[in-house]
Amino acid sequence: MPLSIVILAAGQGKRMQSLLPKVLQPLAGEPLLGHVISAARLLKPEAIHIVYGHGGDQVKAKFANDSLHWALQAEQLGTGHALAQAMPEISDDHSVLVLFGDVPLIQVSTLQSLLDASGNSLALLSVKLNDPTGYGRVIRNNAGQVVRIVEHKDANTKERLVDECNTGVLVANAKQLKQWLSQLKNNNAQGEYYLTDVISMAVRDGLKVNGVLAPTEAEVLGVNDKVQLAEVEAHLRRQRATQLMLNGATLADPTRVDIRGNVTVGKDVFIDVNVVFVGNVHLDDNVRVGPNCYIKDTRIGAGTELFPNCVTDRAIIGPNCNIGPYARLRPEAQLADNVHIGNFVEVKKANIGSHSKANHLTYIGDADVGKQCNIGAGTITVNYDGANKWRTTIEDNAFVGSGSMLVAPVVVGAGANTGAGSTITRDAPAGKLTLARARQVTLEGWQRPKKK
């Protein structure tokens, strides 16, 4: 049976105390809704429908490049009313899976179990909570079948003792859902049209309602305020750190690693504390990452070590390199094997050849550096003339003296040396020493200024 997925994402989220719609609040660098959409896509549905409301323009703009169907809930009159807004676009022969834009940790394996349990009937995802206060209770009959859901405010004393709670996530046939939704009433404590009322309607119509328990409480946690957002972030952090360790990485402290994207690792990788990964990152065998590093969209070759407090962004680092401490590799930095980039060195849009070194206080931008070059401390490739960027070429075995200014476009030839403190404005010939310094003078009779 074809599958359509509806994600309810119209809530305002007043408790967030934010100008940003609730479903756009960031979790591990991605909006809450983005996590739910990613899980939904893995089920390969015919279509994904988003019911939006508060901050709708922002929400739609954020996901404008995704193939999504949008349904407006102009008034927030409950979950049943929200789902009804999307149903006209869904064919009667589809199964409908209902998800929530503020429940970001839902696992694909759990959703697949729910789909498998639905058959030609209705399946509901539930969870057992240590403290079920505020949640709708799942009421089962003596045979263990789900017969209805009672919202906390409408539950009597006995019903409030039940610890099995509704998550709101369910699967049902589209034709039947449309029929039940049209019959919903709002005669309850909240004055809303509850989606959960379709459970009792299904039982009334003789359908078997299969209840599927979520494996963990964490994956069905909803986010309504910043405290809950932090709690979900902690769960996700631990989940991703655990997966890294299962894949072979050693983490100095799994609670102090943030993974805001997709990280893959080889064998015997070591990651120290307070490391942040963003986007797509790959660490090859025996990579070591020191504390307080920020690594975004970067590939790091085998045996390379990042010392503390380094930043890499869209860089490619070859094997057996030493980076940092306090180094910054900006977009399009590409390092070959055995390169040394030392403290307070910045590399941008530059290729650096095998066994070359820039160990101190240097800027290499828009440059091509050959093999076995030594870039002295305080060197700058002067790549910007105020309007355009120009490239610097440093050929194999060149030695650039400390404090050199290489004013691009310029070439330092193979085996060339530039004298310390030189400003090189023309090509430096291969194999020769090039100096560009003003004549040193000493002024007689000069006196240091005195304070008044």
RADA-V451229 format. One record per backbone hydrogen bond with DSSP energy under -0.5 kcal/mol. CO is the residue of the C=O (numbers start at 0). NH is the residue of the N-H. E is the energy in kcal/mol with one decimal. If there is no record, write none. Layout:
co->CO nh->NH e->E
co->CO nh->NH e->E
This chain:
co->1 nh->94 e->-3.2
co->2 nh->45 e->-3.2
co->2 nh->46 e->-0.9
co->3 nh->96 e->-2.4
co->4 nh->6 e->-0.5
co->4 nh->48 e->-3.4
co->5 nh->7 e->-0.6
co->5 nh->98 e->-3.1
co->6 nh->8 e->-0.6
co->6 nh->50 e->-2.5
co->7 nh->100 e->-2.8
co->8 nh->52 e->-0.6
co->9 nh->53 e->-1.8
co->11 nh->21 e->-0.6
co->12 nh->15 e->-1.9
co->13 nh->16 e->-1.8
co->14 nh->225 e->-0.5
co->20 nh->23 e->-1.8
co->21 nh->24 e->-1.8
co->22 nh->32 e->-2.6
co->24 nh->31 e->-1.7
co->26 nh->29 e->-1.5
co->29 nh->26 e->-3.1
co->30 nh->34 e->-1.4
co->31 nh->34 e->-0.6
co->31 nh->35 e->-1.4
co->32 nh->36 e->-2.6
co->33 nh->37 e->-2.3
co->34 nh->38 e->-1.9
co->35 nh->39 e->-2.5
co->36 nh->40 e->-2.5
co->37 nh->41 e->-1.2
co->39 nh->42 e->-1.4
co->40 nh->43 e->-2.2
co->46 nh->4 e->-2.4
co->47 nh->68 e->-2.7
co->48 nh->6 e->-3.2
co->48 nh->50 e->-0.5
co->49 nh->51 e->-0.7
co->49 nh->70 e->-2.7
co->50 nh->8 e->-2.5
co->51 nh->72 e->-3.1
co->52 nh->55 e->-1.7
co->54 nh->58 e->-2.2
co->55 nh->59 e->-2.9
co->56 nh->60 e->-2.3
co->57 nh->61 e->-2.0
co->58 nh->62 e->-1.3
co->60 nh->63 e->-1.3
co->62 nh->65 e->-1.5
co->65 nh->67 e->-1.6
co->68 nh->49 e->-3.4
co->70 nh->51 e->-2.2
co->71 nh->73 e->-0.7
co->74 nh->76 e->-1.3
co->76 nh->192 e->-2.8
co->77 nh->81 e->-2.1
co->78 nh->82 e->-2.4
co->79 nh->83 e->-1.9
co->80 nh->84 e->-0.9
co->81 nh->84 e->-1.0
co->81 nh->85 e->-0.6
co->82 nh->85 e->-1.3
co->82 nh->86 e->-1.2
co->83 nh->87 e->-0.6
co->85 nh->88 e->-1.3
co->86 nh->89 e->-2.2
co->90 nh->93 e->-1.7
co->91 nh->174 e->-1.4
co->93 nh->173 e->-2.8
co->94 nh->3 e->-2.9
co->94 nh->96 e->-0.5
co->95 nh->97 e->-0.5
co->95 nh->171 e->-1.8
co->96 nh->5 e->-2.8
co->96 nh->98 e->-0.6
co->97 nh->169 e->-0.8
co->98 nh->7 e->-2.7
co->99 nh->102 e->-1.6
co->101 nh->222 e->-1.7
co->102 nh->105 e->-0.7
co->106 nh->110 e->-2.1
co->107 nh->111 e->-2.6
co->108 nh->112 e->-1.8
co->109 nh->113 e->-2.0
co->110 nh->114 e->-2.4
co->111 nh->115 e->-2.6
co->112 nh->116 e->-1.6
co->113 nh->117 e->-0.9
co->114 nh->117 e->-0.7
co->114 nh->118 e->-0.9
co->117 nh->120 e->-3.0
co->121 nh->209 e->-2.5
co->122 nh->170 e->-2.5
co->123 nh->125 e->-0.5
co->123 nh->211 e->-3.2
co->124 nh->166 e->-1.7
co->125 nh->213 e->-3.2
co->126 nh->128 e->-0.5
co->126 nh->164 e->-3.5
co->131 nh->134 e->-2.4
co->135 nh->165 e->-2.8
co->136 nh->138 e->-0.7
co->136 nh->149 e->-2.2
co->137 nh->139 e->-0.6
co->138 nh->146 e->-3.0
co->138 nh->147 e->-1.5
co->140 nh->143 e->-2.1
co->144 nh->140 e->-2.5
co->147 nh->138 e->-2.7
co->148 nh->150 e->-0.5
co->149 nh->136 e->-3.2
co->150 nh->153 e->-1.3
co->150 nh->154 e->-1.0
co->151 nh->154 e->-0.9
co->155 nh->159 e->-2.0
co->157 nh->160 e->-1.2
co->158 nh->161 e->-1.3
co->162 nh->128 e->-2.3
co->162 nh->164 e->-0.6
co->163 nh->137 e->-2.7
co->164 nh->126 e->-2.0
co->168 nh->124 e->-2.8
co->169 nh->97 e->-2.7
co->170 nh->122 e->-2.2
co->171 nh->95 e->-3.1
co->172 nh->176 e->-2.5
co->173 nh->177 e->-2.5
co->174 nh->178 e->-1.6
co->175 nh->179 e->-2.5
co->176 nh->180 e->-3.0
co->177 nh->181 e->-1.6
co->178 nh->182 e->-0.5
co->179 nh->182 e->-1.3
co->180 nh->183 e->-1.2
co->184 nh->193 e->-0.5
co->185 nh->187 e->-1.8
co->187 nh->190 e->-0.9
co->191 nh->193 e->-0.9
co->192 nh->79 e->-2.5
co->192 nh->80 e->-0.9
co->193 nh->196 e->-1.0
co->194 nh->197 e->-2.0
co->195 nh->198 e->-1.6
co->195 nh->199 e->-0.5
co->196 nh->200 e->-1.4
co->197 nh->201 e->-2.4
co->198 nh->202 e->-2.2
co->199 nh->203 e->-2.4
co->200 nh->204 e->-1.7
co->201 nh->206 e->-2.7
co->202 nh->205 e->-1.7
co->206 nh->208 e->-0.5
co->207 nh->121 e->-1.2
co->207 nh->209 e->-0.7
co->208 nh->145 e->-1.4
co->208 nh->210 e->-0.6
co->209 nh->123 e->-2.8
co->209 nh->211 e->-0.5
co->210 nh->212 e->-0.5
co->211 nh->125 e->-2.8
co->216 nh->219 e->-1.4
co->217 nh->220 e->-1.5
co->221 nh->223 e->-0.6
co->224 nh->228 e->-2.1
co->225 nh->229 e->-2.0
co->226 nh->230 e->-1.9
co->227 nh->231 e->-2.5
co->228 nh->232 e->-2.3
co->229 nh->233 e->-2.2
co->230 nh->234 e->-1.9
co->231 nh->235 e->-2.6
co->232 nh->236 e->-2.8
co->233 nh->237 e->-2.3
co->234 nh->238 e->-2.4
co->235 nh->239 e->-2.6
co->236 nh->240 e->-2.5
co->237 nh->241 e->-2.5
co->238 nh->242 e->-1.8
co->239 nh->243 e->-2.0
co->240 nh->244 e->-2.2
co->241 nh->245 e->-2.4
co->242 nh->246 e->-1.5
co->243 nh->248 e->-2.2
co->244 nh->247 e->-1.4
co->247 nh->267 e->-0.7
co->247 nh->268 e->-0.5
co->248 nh->250 e->-0.5
co->249 nh->251 e->-0.5
co->249 nh->270 e->-2.8
co->252 nh->255 e->-2.3
co->253 nh->256 e->-0.6
co->255 nh->273 e->-2.2
co->255 nh->274 e->-0.9
co->256 nh->258 e->-0.5
co->257 nh->259 e->-0.6
co->257 nh->276 e->-3.1
co->259 nh->278 e->-2.1
co->260 nh->262 e->-0.6
co->261 nh->280 e->-2.6
co->263 nh->282 e->-2.6
co->265 nh->268 e->-0.6
co->266 nh->285 e->-2.8
co->268 nh->249 e->-3.3
co->269 nh->288 e->-2.7
co->270 nh->251 e->-2.6
co->271 nh->274 e->-0.6
co->272 nh->291 e->-2.0
co->274 nh->257 e->-2.4
co->275 nh->294 e->-3.0
co->276 nh->259 e->-3.6
co->277 nh->296 e->-2.3
co->278 nh->261 e->-2.0
co->278 nh->280 e->-0.7
co->280 nh->263 e->-2.4
co->281 nh->283 e->-0.5
co->281 nh->299 e->-2.5
co->282 nh->265 e->-2.0
co->283 nh->286 e->-1.5
co->284 nh->302 e->-2.2
co->286 nh->269 e->-2.5
co->287 nh->289 e->-0.5
co->287 nh->305 e->-3.0
co->288 nh->271 e->-2.5
co->289 nh->292 e->-0.7
co->290 nh->308 e->-2.4
co->292 nh->275 e->-2.5
co->293 nh->295 e->-0.5
co->293 nh->311 e->-2.6
co->294 nh->277 e->-2.6
co->295 nh->313 e->-2.5
co->295 nh->314 e->-0.5
co->297 nh->281 e->-2.2
co->298 nh->316 e->-3.1
co->299 nh->283 e->-2.4
co->300 nh->303 e->-1.6
co->301 nh->319 e->-2.2
co->303 nh->287 e->-2.2
co->304 nh->306 e->-0.6
co->304 nh->322 e->-2.6
co->305 nh->289 e->-2.7
co->307 nh->324 e->-0.6
co->307 nh->325 e->-1.9
co->309 nh->293 e->-2.6
co->310 nh->328 e->-3.0
co->311 nh->295 e->-2.5
co->313 nh->331 e->-2.1
co->314 nh->298 e->-1.8
co->315 nh->334 e->-3.0
co->316 nh->300 e->-2.1
co->317 nh->300 e->-0.5
co->317 nh->320 e->-0.6
co->318 nh->337 e->-2.5
co->320 nh->304 e->-2.6
co->321 nh->340 e->-2.8
co->322 nh->306 e->-3.4
co->324 nh->343 e->-0.6
co->325 nh->343 e->-1.4
co->326 nh->310 e->-2.5
co->327 nh->329 e->-0.6
co->327 nh->346 e->-2.4
co->328 nh->312 e->-2.5
co->329 nh->332 e->-1.4
co->330 nh->348 e->-1.9
co->331 nh->333 e->-0.5
co->332 nh->315 e->-2.6
co->333 nh->351 e->-2.6
co->334 nh->317 e->-1.0
co->335 nh->317 e->-0.6
co->335 nh->338 e->-0.7
co->336 nh->354 e->-2.0
co->338 nh->321 e->-2.2
co->338 nh->340 e->-0.5
co->339 nh->341 e->-0.5
co->339 nh->357 e->-2.5
co->340 nh->323 e->-3.1
co->341 nh->344 e->-1.1
co->342 nh->360 e->-2.1
co->344 nh->327 e->-2.6
co->345 nh->363 e->-2.9
co->346 nh->329 e->-3.4
co->347 nh->365 e->-2.2
co->348 nh->366 e->-0.7
co->349 nh->333 e->-2.9
co->350 nh->368 e->-3.5
co->351 nh->335 e->-2.5
co->352 nh->355 e->-1.5
co->353 nh->371 e->-2.7
co->355 nh->339 e->-2.3
co->356 nh->374 e->-2.9
co->357 nh->341 e->-2.8
co->358 nh->342 e->-0.9
co->359 nh->377 e->-1.2
co->360 nh->377 e->-0.5
co->361 nh->345 e->-2.9
co->362 nh->364 e->-0.6
co->362 nh->380 e->-1.8
co->363 nh->347 e->-2.6
co->365 nh->391 e->-1.9
co->366 nh->350 e->-2.1
co->367 nh->393 e->-3.1
co->368 nh->352 e->-1.6
co->369 nh->352 e->-0.8
co->369 nh->372 e->-0.6
co->370 nh->396 e->-3.2
co->372 nh->356 e->-2.6
co->373 nh->375 e->-0.7
co->373 nh->399 e->-3.1
co->374 nh->358 e->-0.6
co->375 nh->378 e->-1.3
co->376 nh->402 e->-2.7
co->378 nh->362 e->-2.4
co->379 nh->381 e->-0.9
co->379 nh->405 e->-2.8
co->380 nh->382 e->-1.5
co->381 nh->407 e->-1.9
co->382 nh->389 e->-2.5
co->387 nh->384 e->-2.1
co->390 nh->408 e->-0.6
co->390 nh->409 e->-1.0
co->391 nh->367 e->-2.5
co->392 nh->394 e->-0.5
co->392 nh->411 e->-3.1
co->393 nh->369 e->-2.9
co->394 nh->397 e->-1.5
co->395 nh->414 e->-2.0
co->397 nh->373 e->-2.1
co->398 nh->400 e->-0.7
co->398 nh->417 e->-2.0
co->399 nh->375 e->-2.3
co->400 nh->403 e->-1.1
co->401 nh->420 e->-2.6
co->403 nh->379 e->-2.3
co->403 nh->405 e->-0.6
co->404 nh->406 e->-0.8
co->404 nh->423 e->-3.0
co->405 nh->381 e->-2.4
co->405 nh->407 e->-0.9
co->409 nh->392 e->-2.4
co->410 nh->412 e->-0.7
co->410 nh->427 e->-2.6
co->411 nh->394 e->-2.9
co->412 nh->415 e->-1.9
co->413 nh->430 e->-1.3
co->415 nh->398 e->-3.1
co->416 nh->433 e->-2.8
co->417 nh->400 e->-1.2
co->418 nh->421 e->-1.6
co->421 nh->404 e->-2.8
co->421 nh->423 e->-0.7
co->422 nh->424 e->-0.7
co->423 nh->406 e->-2.6
co->426 nh->428 e->-0.6
co->427 nh->412 e->-2.8
co->428 nh->431 e->-1.4
co->431 nh->416 e->-2.7
co->431 nh->433 e->-0.6
co->433 nh->418 e->-2.5
co->435 nh->422 e->-1.5
co->441 nh->443 e->-0.7
co->442 nh->445 e->-1.0
